[in-house]
Amino acid sequence: MSMTDAQIAAFQNASGFAPQNSSTLWLSLVLVLALLWCAWVMWTAYRGWATGSVRFGALGGSTARVLLTLLVLMFFTLS
């Protein structure tokens, strides 16, 4: 549902920026947090593999799940 002209004007007067800028900010924050989470998961899985507590297959499975999650999130947020 899109905003009417009156709603856009009210939003801009109250916040000082356009609704599209707000949307871009929130989407960017979500994607940055997702990328940080992916980096944390991959770093933790690698450390586990390097110390021998995680098998190579589990590391590969973790990598595949993280990449799939990131691709799905980017598909839904950027489309």
N, CA, C and O atoms as a GROMACS GRO file, in nm:
protein
  316
    1MET      N    1   0.085  -0.117   0.000
    1MET     CA    2   0.000   0.000   0.000
    1MET      C    3   0.089   0.123   0.000
    1MET      O    4   0.179   0.136   0.083
    2SER      N    5   0.065   0.212  -0.091
    2SER     CA    6   0.148   0.331  -0.100
    2SER      C    7   0.084   0.446  -0.021
    2SER      O    8  -0.035   0.446   0.009
    3MET      N    9   0.167   0.542   0.010
    3MET     CA   10   0.121   0.656   0.088
    3MET      C   11   0.059   0.760  -0.004
    3MET      O   12   0.097   0.774  -0.121
    4THR      N   13  -0.037   0.831   0.049
    4THR     CA   14  -0.098   0.941  -0.027
    4THR      C   15  -0.004   1.062  -0.019
    4THR      O   16   0.090   1.064   0.060
    5ASP      N   17  -0.032   1.162  -0.102
    5ASP     CA   18   0.050   1.283  -0.101
    5ASP      C   19   0.046   1.354   0.034
    5ASP      O   20   0.147   1.407   0.080
    6ALA      N   21  -0.071   1.354   0.098
    6ALA     CA   22  -0.084   1.417   0.229
    6ALA      C   23   0.000   1.343   0.334
    6ALA      O   24   0.062   1.405   0.420
    7GLN      N   25   0.002   1.210   0.327
    7GLN     CA   26   0.081   1.131   0.421
    7GLN      C   27   0.230   1.153   0.400
    7GLN      O   28   0.307   1.162   0.495
    8ILE      N   29   0.271   1.161   0.274
    8ILE     CA   30   0.413   1.185   0.244
    8ILE      C   31   0.455   1.322   0.296
    8ILE      O   32   0.562   1.336   0.354
    9ALA      N   33   0.371   1.422   0.273
    9ALA     CA   34   0.402   1.557   0.320
    9ALA      C   35   0.409   1.561   0.473
    9ALA      O   36   0.498   1.625   0.529
   10ALA      N   37   0.316   1.493   0.540
   10ALA     CA   38   0.317   1.490   0.686
   10ALA      C   39   0.441   1.418   0.738
   10ALA      O   40   0.500   1.460   0.837
   11PHE      N   41   0.480   1.310   0.672
   11PHE     CA   42   0.600   1.236   0.713
   11PHE      C   43   0.724   1.323   0.697
   11PHE      O   44   0.810   1.328   0.786
   12GLN      N   45   0.734   1.391   0.584
   12GLN     CA   46   0.851   1.476   0.560
   12GLN      C   47   0.856   1.593   0.657
   12GLN      O   48   0.964   1.630   0.703
   13ASN      N   49   0.742   1.651   0.690
   13ASN     CA   50   0.740   1.763   0.785
   13ASN      C   51   0.778   1.717   0.926
   13ASN      O   52   0.845   1.790   0.999
   14ALA      N   53   0.735   1.599   0.964
   14ALA     CA   54   0.761   1.551   1.099
   14ALA      C   55   0.904   1.498   1.115
   14ALA      O   56   0.966   1.518   1.220
   15SER      N   57   0.956   1.432   1.012
   15SER     CA   58   1.086   1.367   1.028
   15SER      C   59   1.202   1.445   0.967
   15SER      O   60   1.315   1.434   1.014
   16GLY      N   61   1.175   1.521   0.864
   16GLY     CA   62   1.280   1.596   0.798
   16GLY      C   63   1.344   1.524   0.681
   16GLY      O   64   1.437   1.577   0.620
   17PHE      N   65   1.296   1.404   0.649
   17PHE     CA   66   1.347   1.332   0.532
   17PHE      C   67   1.234   1.253   0.469
   17PHE      O   68   1.127   1.235   0.529
   18ALA      N   69   1.258   1.205   0.346
   18ALA     CA   70   1.154   1.136   0.270
   18ALA      C   71   1.134   0.993   0.321
   18ALA      O   72   1.225   0.933   0.377
   19PRO      N   73   1.014   0.939   0.302
   19PRO     CA   74   0.989   0.800   0.344
   19PRO      C   75   1.081   0.700   0.274
   19PRO      O   76   1.119   0.599   0.334
   20GLN      N   77   1.118   0.727   0.149
   20GLN     CA   78   1.207   0.637   0.077
   20GLN      C   79   1.343   0.629   0.145
   20GLN      O   80   1.404   0.522   0.150
   21ASN      N   81   1.391   0.741   0.197
   21ASN     CA   82   1.519   0.741   0.269
   21ASN      C   83   1.510   0.657   0.396
   21ASN      O   84   1.606   0.588   0.432
   22SER      N   85   1.398   0.663   0.463
   22SER     CA   86   1.378   0.583   0.583
   22SER      C   87   1.378   0.434   0.549
   22SER      O   88   1.437   0.353   0.620
   23SER      N   89   1.311   0.400   0.441
   23SER     CA   90   1.307   0.261   0.397
   23SER      C   91   1.447   0.212   0.363
   23SER      O   92   1.484   0.100   0.400
   24THR      N   93   1.523   0.293   0.294
   24THR     CA   94   1.660   0.256   0.258
   24THR      C   95   1.746   0.236   0.383
   24THR      O   96   1.826   0.143   0.389
   25LEU      N   97   1.728   0.322   0.481
   25LEU     CA   98   1.803   0.310   0.606
   25LEU      C   99   1.773   0.178   0.675
   25LEU      O  100   1.866   0.107   0.715
   26TRP      N  101   1.646   0.143   0.691
   26TRP     CA  102   1.610   0.021   0.762
   26TRP      C  103   1.653  -0.103   0.686
   26TRP      O  104   1.699  -0.200   0.747
   27LEU      N  105   1.638  -0.102   0.553
   27LEU     CA  106   1.684  -0.217   0.475
   27LEU      C  107   1.835  -0.234   0.484
   27LEU      O  108   1.886  -0.346   0.494
   28SER      N  109   1.906  -0.123   0.482
   28SER     CA  110   2.052  -0.130   0.495
   28SER      C  111   2.092  -0.184   0.630
   28SER      O  112   2.184  -0.265   0.639
   29LEU      N  113   2.026  -0.141   0.736
   29LEU     CA  114   2.057  -0.192   0.870
   29LEU      C  115   2.031  -0.342   0.880
   29LEU      O  116   2.111  -0.414   0.939
   30VAL      N  117   1.922  -0.387   0.824
   30VAL     CA  118   1.890  -0.531   0.827
   30VAL      C  119   1.997  -0.610   0.753
   30VAL      O  120   2.044  -0.713   0.802
   31LEU      N  121   2.036  -0.563   0.635
   31LEU     CA  122   2.137  -0.635   0.558
   31LEU      C  123   2.275  -0.632   0.623
   31LEU      O  124   2.348  -0.730   0.618
   32VAL      N  125   2.311  -0.520   0.684
   32VAL     CA  126   2.439  -0.513   0.755
   32VAL      C  127   2.440  -0.609   0.874
   32VAL      O  128   2.539  -0.678   0.897
   33LEU      N  129   2.332  -0.612   0.949
   33LEU     CA  130   2.324  -0.706   1.062
   33LEU      C  131   2.328  -0.850   1.014
   33LEU      O  132   2.390  -0.934   1.079
   34ALA      N  133   2.263  -0.880   0.902
   34ALA     CA  134   2.267  -1.015   0.847
   34ALA      C  135   2.407  -1.052   0.802
   34ALA      O  136   2.452  -1.165   0.824
   35LEU      N  137   2.477  -0.959   0.740
   35LEU     CA  138   2.615  -0.987   0.698
   35LEU      C  139   2.707  -1.007   0.818
   35LEU      O  140   2.794  -1.094   0.816
   36LEU      N  141   2.688  -0.928   0.922
   36LEU     CA  142   2.768  -0.948   1.045
   36LEU      C  143   2.739  -1.082   1.109
   36LEU      O  144   2.830  -1.150   1.158
   37TRP      N  145   2.612  -1.122   1.109
   37TRP     CA  146   2.575  -1.252   1.164
   37TRP      C  147   2.638  -1.364   1.083
   37TRP      O  148   2.689  -1.461   1.140
   38CYS      N  149   2.636  -1.351   0.950
   38CYS     CA  150   2.697  -1.453   0.864
   38CYS      C  151   2.848  -1.462   0.889
   38CYS      O  152   2.903  -1.572   0.894
   39ALA      N  153   2.912  -1.348   0.904
   39ALA     CA  154   3.056  -1.349   0.932
   39ALA      C  155   3.084  -1.416   1.066
   39ALA      O  156   3.180  -1.491   1.079
   40TRP      N  157   3.001  -1.389   1.166
   40TRP     CA  158   3.019  -1.450   1.298
   40TRP      C  159   3.001  -1.601   1.290
   40TRP      O  160   3.079  -1.676   1.349
   41VAL      N  161   2.897  -1.646   1.218
   41VAL     CA  162   2.872  -1.791   1.205
   41VAL      C  163   2.989  -1.858   1.134
   41VAL      O  164   3.036  -1.964   1.177
   42MET      N  165   3.035  -1.797   1.026
   42MET     CA  166   3.145  -1.857   0.950
   42MET      C  167   3.275  -1.858   1.032
   42MET      O  168   3.350  -1.956   1.027
   43TRP      N  169   3.302  -1.752   1.106
   43TRP     CA  170   3.422  -1.746   1.187
   43TRP      C  171   3.417  -1.851   1.299
   43TRP      O  172   3.516  -1.918   1.327
   44THR      N  173   3.301  -1.866   1.362
   44THR     CA  174   3.285  -1.965   1.467
   44THR      C  175   3.298  -2.107   1.411
   44THR      O  176   3.362  -2.192   1.472
   45ALA      N  177   3.238  -2.132   1.295
   45ALA     CA  178   3.250  -2.264   1.233
   45ALA      C  179   3.394  -2.293   1.193
   45ALA      O  180   3.441  -2.406   1.210
   46TYR      N  181   3.462  -2.194   1.140
   46TYR     CA  182   3.603  -2.215   1.103
   46TYR      C  183   3.690  -2.244   1.226
   46TYR      O  184   3.775  -2.333   1.223
   47ARG      N  185   3.667  -2.168   1.332
   47ARG     CA  186   3.745  -2.194   1.455
   47ARG      C  187   3.719  -2.334   1.508
   47ARG      O  188   3.811  -2.401   1.555
   48GLY      N  189   3.594  -2.378   1.499
   48GLY     CA  190   3.562  -2.514   1.542
   48GLY      C  191   3.630  -2.618   1.454
   48GLY      O  192   3.678  -2.720   1.504
   49TRP      N  193   3.633  -2.592   1.324
   49TRP     CA  194   3.699  -2.684   1.232
   49TRP      C  195   3.850  -2.686   1.255
   49TRP      O  196   3.913  -2.791   1.251
   50ALA      N  197   3.908  -2.568   1.278
   50ALA     CA  198   4.052  -2.558   1.298
   50ALA      C  199   4.096  -2.629   1.426
   50ALA      O  200   4.206  -2.684   1.431
   51THR      N  201   4.013  -2.628   1.528
   51THR     CA  202   4.049  -2.696   1.654
   51THR      C  203   4.010  -2.843   1.652
   51THR      O  204   4.047  -2.917   1.744
   52GLY      N  205   3.936  -2.886   1.551
   52GLY     CA  206   3.901  -3.027   1.539
   52GLY      C  207   3.770  -3.065   1.602
   52GLY      O  208   3.735  -3.184   1.604
   53SER      N  209   3.696  -2.971   1.655
   53SER     CA  210   3.568  -3.004   1.718
   53SER      C  211   3.452  -3.004   1.619
   53SER      O  212   3.342  -3.047   1.653
   54VAL      N  213   3.474  -2.956   1.496
   54VAL     CA  214   3.371  -2.955   1.392
   54VAL      C  215   3.430  -3.025   1.270
   54VAL      O  216   3.540  -2.994   1.226
   55ARG      N  217   3.354  -3.121   1.215
   55ARG     CA  218   3.400  -3.190   1.096
   55ARG      C  219   3.389  -3.099   0.973
   55ARG      O  220   3.316  -3.001   0.974
   56PHE      N  221   3.464  -3.134   0.868
   56PHE     CA  222   3.464  -3.054   0.746
   56PHE      C  223   3.326  -3.054   0.681
   56PHE      O  224   3.285  -2.952   0.625
   57GLY      N  225   3.254  -3.164   0.687
   57GLY     CA  226   3.119  -3.171   0.631
   57GLY      C  227   3.023  -3.078   0.702
   57GLY      O  228   2.937  -3.016   0.640
   58ALA      N  229   3.038  -3.068   0.834
   58ALA     CA  230   2.954  -2.975   0.909
   58ALA      C  231   2.988  -2.831   0.876
   58ALA      O  232   2.900  -2.745   0.871
   59LEU      N  233   3.116  -2.804   0.853
   59LEU     CA  234   3.157  -2.670   0.811
   59LEU      C  235   3.096  -2.636   0.676
   59LEU      O  236   3.047  -2.525   0.656
   60GLY      N  237   3.099  -2.729   0.583
   60GLY     CA  238   3.038  -2.707   0.451
   60GLY      C  239   2.887  -2.689   0.460
   60GLY      O  240   2.830  -2.605   0.392
   61GLY      N  241   2.822  -2.769   0.545
   61GLY     CA  242   2.678  -2.754   0.563
   61GLY      C  243   2.642  -2.621   0.625
   61GLY      O  244   2.543  -2.558   0.587
   62SER      N  245   2.722  -2.578   0.721
   62SER     CA  246   2.699  -2.448   0.783
   62SER      C  247   2.717  -2.336   0.682
   62SER      O  248   2.639  -2.241   0.679
   63THR      N  249   2.820  -2.348   0.599
   63THR     CA  250   2.844  -2.248   0.495
   63THR      C  251   2.726  -2.241   0.397
   63THR      O  252   2.681  -2.133   0.361
   64ALA      N  253   2.678  -2.357   0.355
   64ALA     CA  254   2.566  -2.361   0.261
   64ALA      C  255   2.440  -2.299   0.321
   64ALA      O  256   2.369  -2.224   0.254
   65ARG      N  257   2.411  -2.330   0.446
   65ARG     CA  258   2.292  -2.274   0.511
   65ARG      C  259   2.302  -2.123   0.527
   65ARG      O  260   2.204  -2.051   0.506
   66VAL      N  261   2.421  -2.074   0.564
   66VAL     CA  262   2.439  -1.930   0.581
   66VAL      C  263   2.423  -1.858   0.447
   66VAL      O  264   2.355  -1.756   0.440
   67LEU      N  265   2.484  -1.912   0.343
   67LEU     CA  266   2.472  -1.850   0.211
   67LEU      C  267   2.328  -1.853   0.160
   67LEU      O  268   2.280  -1.756   0.102
   68LEU      N  269   2.258  -1.964   0.181
   68LEU     CA  270   2.119  -1.973   0.139
   68LEU      C  271   2.032  -1.873   0.215
   68LEU      O  272   1.947  -1.807   0.156
   69THR      N  273   2.053  -1.862   0.344
   69THR     CA  274   1.979  -1.766   0.425
   69THR      C  275   2.004  -1.624   0.378
   69THR      O  276   1.910  -1.544   0.368
   70LEU      N  277   2.129  -1.592   0.351
   70LEU     CA  278   2.164  -1.458   0.304
   70LEU      C  279   2.102  -1.429   0.167
   70LEU      O  280   2.052  -1.319   0.143
   71LEU      N  281   2.106  -1.526   0.077
   71LEU     CA  282   2.046  -1.506  -0.055
   71LEU      C  283   1.895  -1.485  -0.047
   71LEU      O  284   1.841  -1.398  -0.115
   72VAL      N  285   1.828  -1.564   0.035
   72VAL     CA  286   1.682  -1.548   0.049
   72VAL      C  287   1.649  -1.413   0.111
   72VAL      O  288   1.557  -1.345   0.065
   73LEU      N  289   1.723  -1.374   0.214
   73LEU     CA  290   1.698  -1.243   0.276
   73LEU      C  291   1.720  -1.130   0.177
   73LEU      O  292   1.641  -1.037   0.170
   74MET      N  293   1.828  -1.137   0.100
   74MET     CA  294   1.854  -1.032   0.002
   74MET      C  295   1.749  -1.031  -0.108
   74MET      O  296   1.711  -0.924  -0.156
   75PHE      N  297   1.702  -1.148  -0.148
   75PHE     CA  298   1.598  -1.154  -0.250
   75PHE      C  299   1.472  -1.082  -0.202
   75PHE      O  300   1.413  -1.002  -0.276
   76PHE      N  301   1.431  -1.110  -0.079
   76PHE     CA  302   1.308  -1.049  -0.029
   76PHE      C  303   1.323  -0.902   0.006
   76PHE      O  304   1.228  -0.826  -0.010
   77THR      N  305   1.439  -0.860   0.052
   77THR     CA  306   1.455  -0.721   0.091
   77THR      C  307   1.489  -0.630  -0.027
   77THR      O  308   1.451  -0.513  -0.026
   78LEU      N  309   1.558  -0.681  -0.126
   78LEU     CA  310   1.600  -0.597  -0.238
   78LEU      C  311   1.507  -0.602  -0.358
   78LEU      O  312   1.525  -0.527  -0.454
   79SER      N  313   1.407  -0.690  -0.354
   79SER     CA  314   1.314  -0.695  -0.469
   79SER      C  315   1.193  -0.606  -0.448
   79SER      O  316   1.106  -0.599  -0.534
   0.00000   0.00000   0.00000
